[in-house]
Amino acid sequence: MSFLNKVENKIFFRLVRVFSFFMAFIGLIMLIYALVVIVGNFLPTKSSVEVNFSDVQKAIKTNYYEENPDTTNATTSNNTAQINERTQYIQNKITSITQLILKKLNLPQDNFENISNNIVSNINNIDAKYQKSYLDGLYEVLEKAPANKLDDYYKQYNDLFNQKINSIIESKMKKQSSQSTYLIIALSGLGVIFMYSIILALLAIERNTRKEN
């Protein structure tokens, strides 16, 4: 065996083999990582749109201090029934909230329609799946809010609720936009594994052929 053949056999092919193993391993990591992210994006998010009284109270205090820096301190029938039940629940909740506002502000019943319509207009701007959470949270906040600051708590609640919905929407959009990127990474990892696996197979064939010779 010539000197060049010995160098080729003992150094070059070993370096290529080690490098191919390394690159195949990198490709495997890329593939696994991308698949984990892609699968994770399909899982339901645990983000909550619930806004409670403490959230609103904290935001109001923060806004107040900023404005006053010197101040201290299954079947179709079943689906139809569920929709009707949900609609009835929302209507009842709107009535309860309206009556609560009238009672706290000592307003006559003549104002019922105006207040109710205002709540309905807010509801119409919210996705149907979040409407129940919106009303439940709103009732809790207004029930605990001081009467002289009821309007502030109402506005602050709407702002916080919209922020949470927007945050969920932005999160979903980011996941959708990243899907194509991680799909490319997964395919690239698969391609790297395939390419260097072929190189390793060829090196194994070459090694076995030399032994036979």
Residue, then its C-alpha position, 0 to 999 in steps of 0.5 A: m500500500s502506497f503512502l498516499n493510500k495509507v494517508e487516505n485510509k487512516i486520515f482522510f476517510r476517518l475525518v470524513r466519517v467523523f464529520s459525516f456522523f457529526m453533520a447527521f447528528i446536527g440534522l437530527i437535532m434540527l429535525i427533532y427541534a422543528l417537529v417539536v415546535i410544529v406540534g406545539n403550535f397545534l396544541p391549544t393555547k392556555s391563554s385566558v381572557e378573564v379579567n378580575f376585579s383586582d386587575v381593574q383596580k390595579a390598572i385604575k390605581t396605576n393610571y390615577y398615580e400617573e395622572n396625579p404624581d404628587t398623590t400618595n397611596a354533538t347533534t344539530s338539535n343539541n347544538t341549537a339547544q346549546i346556542n339558545e341556552r348561551t343566548q339566554y344566559i347572555q341576555n340574563k347576564i346583561t339584564s343583571i349587569t344593567q340592574l346592578i348599574l342602575k342600583k349603584l348609581n341610583l338611576p331610574q328604570d328609564n335608563f335601562e335601555n340605554i345602559s343595556n344597549n351600551i353593553v350589547s354594543n360592546i358584546n357585538n365587538i367580541d368573539a362569541k366564545y369570549q362573550k360569556s367570560y366578558l360578562d361574568g368578569l364585568y359583573e364581578v368588577l362592577e359589583k365590587a367597584p365603588a359607585n362613584k368610580l363605576d364608569d372608570y372601572y367599566k372603561q378600564y375593564n373593557d381596555l384590559f379585556n381587549q388587551k388580553i384578546n389582542s394578545i391571544i390573536e397576536s400569539k396565534m398569528k406568530k405561531q401561524s407565521s412561524q410554521s413555514t419557517y420550522l417546516i423548512i428547518a425540519l426538511s433541511g434537517l431531514g435532507v442533511i441526515f439523508m445526504y450524510s447517511i449516504i456518505l457514511a454508507l459509501l464509506a462503509i462500502e469502500r472500507n469493506t471493499r478494501k478489506e476484501n482486496 
